[in-house]
Amino acid sequence: MRPARLLILGVAVVAAGLAGVLAMSLAGRGSVVTQVQSVVEKEPTVNVLVSSANLPVGARLDDKAVHWMGWPQSAVVQGFITEADKPDALKNMQGAVVRLPIFEGEPIRAEKVADSSSRIMSSLLPSGKRAVATEISVSTGAGGFILPNDRVDVIMVRKSKETDKYLTETVLNNVRVLAIDQQIQEKDDGSKAVVGTTATLELTPDQTKVLAVAQQIADRLSLALRSVADAQEQDTSAADYLLSGDNGSAIVQVIKSGSIVTDSISAPKAE
């Protein structure tokens, strides 16, 4: 055999061997799996002033009542107090009064609070209403259980000049108590009790006039505490005859010899 042919045959054998080795190497390798890691982008947040607890009407704001909380930027609406717009809000709102109930975690809105100036009472009044004060005591104020935001009836007790009998009549119905002026009164045994001396009521202009007249002609005015379930009932009724001066007929309670007798009498003219 010629040398040239031997050389060609040798090269072919070597090439075939290398091909076999390469094929076996590739067959022994496992399949390669490429993992794609998903990337979640976090939405930017804005610090919003929120309530740290449930705040009732009349509560005052302080460092423990509110705090900054991260809020999704896309969920921030007009009216929220943000740290970017009002960085000194925590300091400036110290002592502010809550006008409407605020729940824990709820963003503080400017329309739900009033500043701590001397105009707090006016900020608590709804449009068209008036704040009128009347004197009370433990016996005329439901034993001291009447608190701000409660509902009461105002009952007038007076002595009839014609019959010399005591007459009672409800002159205002279901009105809201805005505030109770409270002072510390010492009892005979030396203990302390909180006793309201003045109740400030939320009234319509006509109710204001009715109460002013009743205060002049009544021997005594008492507040009767109503259920919280009555808050949705009408609160604008009043003894209108006290304003008109007409001689109407009113149903009152006559107290005679310790017994209550329902009777109908002529209402007196307002002077």
C-alpha positions as CSV (number, residue, x, y, z in Angstrom):
1,M,0.0,0.0,0.0
2,R,1.3,3.4,-0.9
3,P,2.4,5.7,1.8
4,A,-0.1,8.4,0.7
5,R,-3.0,6.1,1.1
6,L,-1.8,5.0,4.5
7,L,-1.6,8.7,5.6
8,I,-5.1,9.4,4.4
9,L,-6.5,6.3,6.1
10,G,-4.8,7.3,9.4
11,V,-6.2,10.8,9.3
12,A,-9.7,9.4,8.7
13,V,-9.4,7.0,11.6
14,V,-8.2,9.9,13.9
15,A,-11.1,12.2,12.8
16,A,-13.6,9.4,13.3
17,G,-12.3,8.9,16.8
18,L,-12.4,12.5,17.7
19,A,-16.0,12.7,16.4
20,G,-17.0,9.8,18.6
21,V,-15.5,11.3,21.7
22,L,-17.2,14.6,21.0
23,A,-20.6,12.9,20.5
24,M,-20.2,10.9,23.7
25,S,-19.3,14.1,25.6
26,L,-22.3,16.0,24.4
27,A,-24.6,13.1,25.2
28,G,-23.3,12.9,28.8
29,R,-24.2,16.5,29.6
30,G,-27.6,17.4,31.1
31,S,-30.0,19.9,29.5
32,V,-29.3,23.5,30.5
33,V,-32.3,25.3,32.0
34,T,-32.2,29.1,31.9
35,Q,-34.1,30.7,34.9
36,V,-35.5,34.2,34.4
37,Q,-35.9,36.1,37.7
38,S,-38.9,38.5,37.7
39,V,-38.2,42.0,39.0
40,V,-41.0,43.7,41.1
41,E,-40.7,47.5,41.2
42,K,-42.0,49.0,44.4
43,E,-44.4,51.9,44.0
44,P,-43.1,55.2,45.5
45,T,-44.7,56.3,48.7
46,V,-45.5,59.6,50.3
47,N,-45.6,60.3,54.1
48,V,-49.2,61.1,55.0
49,L,-50.5,62.3,58.4
50,V,-52.8,59.6,59.9
51,S,-54.6,58.9,63.1
52,S,-52.9,56.7,65.7
53,A,-56.2,55.8,67.4
54,N,-59.9,56.3,67.2
55,L,-60.5,60.0,67.8
56,P,-64.1,61.1,68.9
57,V,-65.6,64.5,68.4
58,G,-63.9,67.0,70.7
59,A,-60.6,65.1,71.1
60,R,-57.4,67.1,70.9
61,L,-54.5,66.2,68.6
62,D,-51.0,65.6,70.1
63,D,-47.9,63.5,69.3
64,K,-49.6,60.3,70.4
65,A,-52.8,60.9,68.4
66,V,-51.3,61.2,64.9
67,H,-48.1,60.1,63.1
68,W,-46.6,60.0,59.6
69,M,-47.3,56.8,57.5
70,G,-46.0,55.8,54.1
71,W,-48.9,56.0,51.6
72,P,-48.9,54.9,47.9
73,Q,-48.3,58.0,45.8
74,S,-51.0,57.1,43.4
75,A,-53.5,56.8,46.3
76,V,-52.9,60.3,47.7
77,V,-55.9,62.5,47.1
78,Q,-56.5,66.2,47.6
79,G,-57.1,67.0,51.2
80,F,-54.5,64.6,52.7
81,I,-51.8,66.3,54.8
82,T,-48.4,65.2,53.4
83,E,-45.0,65.7,54.9
84,A,-43.7,67.1,51.6
85,D,-46.3,69.9,51.6
86,K,-46.5,70.5,55.4
87,P,-43.4,69.2,57.1
88,D,-44.3,71.0,60.3
89,A,-47.9,69.6,60.5
90,L,-47.2,67.6,63.7
91,K,-46.1,70.7,65.5
92,N,-48.7,73.1,64.0
93,M,-51.6,70.8,64.7
94,Q,-50.9,70.3,68.4
95,G,-54.1,71.0,70.4
96,A,-56.3,71.0,67.3
97,V,-59.9,69.8,68.0
98,V,-61.6,66.9,66.1
99,R,-64.8,68.1,64.5
100,L,-65.8,64.7,63.0
101,P,-65.0,61.2,64.2
102,I,-61.6,59.9,62.9
103,F,-60.7,56.2,62.9
104,E,-57.3,54.6,63.5
105,G,-55.2,54.6,60.4
106,E,-57.4,57.2,58.6
107,P,-55.6,60.1,57.0
108,I,-56.2,63.4,58.8
109,R,-58.1,65.9,56.6
110,A,-58.2,69.6,57.3
111,E,-62.0,69.7,57.2
112,K,-62.2,67.2,60.1
113,V,-60.2,69.3,62.6
114,A,-60.4,72.8,63.9
115,D,-57.5,74.9,65.2
116,S,-56.9,75.4,68.9
117,S,-57.8,79.1,68.8
118,S,-60.8,80.7,70.7
119,R,-63.1,79.9,67.8
120,I,-63.4,76.2,68.5
121,M,-67.1,76.3,69.3
122,S,-68.0,78.1,66.1
123,S,-66.1,75.4,64.1
124,L,-68.2,72.7,65.7
125,L,-71.5,74.3,64.7
126,P,-73.1,73.2,61.5
127,S,-74.3,75.9,59.1
128,G,-77.4,77.6,60.2
129,K,-77.2,76.5,63.9
130,R,-76.6,78.5,67.0
131,A,-74.9,77.7,70.3
132,V,-76.9,78.7,73.4
133,A,-76.0,78.0,77.0
134,T,-78.3,77.2,79.9
135,E,-77.6,76.6,83.5
136,I,-77.9,73.0,84.9
137,S,-77.1,71.1,88.0
138,V,-76.9,67.5,89.0
139,S,-80.7,67.4,89.5
140,T,-81.6,69.2,86.3
141,G,-78.8,67.6,84.1
142,A,-79.6,63.8,84.4
143,G,-77.4,63.3,87.4
144,G,-74.3,64.5,85.6
145,F,-74.5,61.8,82.9
146,I,-75.0,64.2,80.0
147,L,-71.9,64.6,77.9
148,P,-71.0,66.5,74.7
149,N,-72.7,65.2,71.6
150,D,-75.6,63.6,73.6
151,R,-79.2,64.4,72.7
152,V,-81.6,65.9,75.3
153,D,-85.1,67.3,75.7
154,V,-85.5,70.7,77.5
155,I,-88.4,70.6,80.0
156,M,-89.8,73.7,81.5
157,V,-91.4,73.7,84.9
158,R,-93.5,76.7,86.0
159,K,-96.2,77.6,88.4
160,S,-99.5,78.7,87.0
161,K,-100.8,82.0,88.4
162,E,-104.4,81.1,87.7
163,T,-104.5,77.6,89.2
164,D,-101.5,77.7,91.5
165,K,-100.4,74.4,90.1
166,Y,-97.0,73.3,88.7
167,L,-97.0,72.8,85.0
168,T,-94.4,70.9,82.9
169,E,-93.8,71.1,79.2
170,T,-91.2,70.0,76.7
171,V,-90.1,73.2,75.0
172,L,-87.3,71.7,72.9
173,N,-87.0,68.1,71.5
174,N,-83.9,66.0,70.7
175,V,-81.4,68.8,70.6
176,R,-77.6,68.1,70.6
177,V,-75.4,69.1,73.5
178,L,-72.2,70.8,72.2
179,A,-70.4,71.2,75.5
180,I,-70.7,70.8,79.2
181,D,-68.9,73.4,81.3
182,Q,-67.4,71.3,84.1
183,Q,-65.9,72.2,87.4
184,I,-64.5,70.2,90.3
185,Q,-66.9,70.3,93.3
186,E,-66.0,68.9,96.6
187,K,-68.5,66.6,98.3
188,D,-69.3,66.6,102.0
189,D,-67.1,63.5,102.5
190,G,-64.1,65.2,100.9
191,S,-64.1,63.3,97.7
192,K,-64.1,65.0,94.3
193,A,-66.9,64.8,91.6
194,V,-67.1,66.4,88.2
195,V,-70.3,68.4,88.0
196,G,-71.6,70.3,84.9
197,T,-72.9,73.8,85.7
198,T,-73.7,75.0,82.1
199,A,-74.8,73.1,79.0
200,T,-74.3,74.6,75.6
201,L,-77.0,73.4,73.1
202,E,-77.0,73.3,69.3
203,L,-80.2,75.1,68.3
204,T,-81.9,76.6,65.2
205,P,-82.6,80.4,65.3
206,D,-86.2,79.8,66.4
207,Q,-85.2,77.3,69.0
208,T,-82.8,79.9,70.4
209,K,-85.7,82.4,70.9
210,V,-87.9,79.7,72.5
211,L,-85.2,78.9,75.0
212,A,-84.6,82.6,75.8
213,V,-88.3,83.0,76.5
214,A,-88.5,79.8,78.5
215,Q,-85.5,80.9,80.7
216,Q,-87.5,84.0,81.6
217,I,-90.8,82.5,82.5
218,A,-89.7,79.1,83.9
219,D,-89.2,78.4,87.5
220,R,-86.9,75.6,86.4
221,L,-85.4,74.1,83.2
222,S,-84.3,70.5,83.2
223,L,-82.5,68.4,80.5
224,A,-83.8,64.9,79.9
225,L,-81.2,62.6,78.4
226,R,-82.3,60.8,75.2
227,S,-81.1,57.5,73.6
228,V,-78.3,57.7,71.1
229,A,-80.7,56.0,68.7
230,D,-82.7,59.2,68.5
231,A,-79.9,61.1,66.8
232,Q,-81.6,60.6,63.4
233,E,-85.0,61.9,64.5
234,Q,-86.2,65.5,64.0
235,D,-84.5,68.1,66.2
236,T,-86.1,71.3,65.0
237,S,-89.4,71.2,66.8
238,A,-90.1,73.7,69.7
239,A,-92.8,75.3,71.7
240,D,-93.6,77.8,68.9
241,Y,-96.4,79.5,70.8
242,L,-93.7,81.2,73.0
243,L,-92.6,83.1,69.9
244,S,-96.0,83.9,68.3
245,G,-97.8,84.9,71.5
246,D,-101.0,83.3,70.3
247,N,-103.3,81.8,72.8
248,G,-103.1,78.2,71.8
249,S,-103.9,75.1,73.7
250,A,-101.0,73.1,75.0
251,I,-101.0,69.6,76.6
252,V,-99.0,69.8,79.8
253,Q,-98.5,67.8,82.9
254,V,-100.1,69.1,86.0
255,I,-98.5,68.0,89.3
256,K,-101.0,68.0,92.1
257,S,-100.6,66.5,95.5
258,G,-97.7,64.4,94.2
259,S,-99.8,63.0,91.3
260,I,-99.3,63.8,87.6
261,V,-102.5,64.6,85.7
262,T,-102.6,65.3,82.0
263,D,-104.6,68.4,81.2
264,S,-105.1,70.9,78.4
265,I,-104.6,74.6,79.2
266,S,-104.3,77.8,77.3
267,A,-100.7,78.7,76.6
268,P,-99.6,82.1,77.9
269,K,-98.6,85.0,75.7
270,A,-94.9,85.7,75.3
271,E,-94.0,89.1,76.6
